[in-house]
Amino acid sequence: MSCSVTSVFTFKIESTFDEWVAIFDSEEVDRRHIEYDIKPLYRGVSKEDPQKVIVIHQAPAGNVKKFVEANGDWMATHSVDLSTMDESS
């Protein structure tokens, strides 16, 4: 049994937060999260920079990395600038 890890990600988006969050809250993203046992806890936008997003979620150790590796190209087509992604757990 793997340990559940809470991770905080920040990254830049190339659209508005409202456009990005509509994708993040979609059924398609829910299915992708379920596949990796990822449970989103919070998503928000920086007051200082409307292009900077924060996402907090819980998942078994290593699953978020697997998710990003498997879905990185797809994420990039949905306004996520992967080069700006920063993680803390």
Secondary structure, DSSP 8 states (H G I E B T S, - for coil): ---EEEEEEEEEESS-HHHHHHHHTSHHHHHHHHHTT-EEEEEEE-SS-TTEEEEEEEEETTHHHHHHHHHHHHHHTTTEEEEEEEEE-
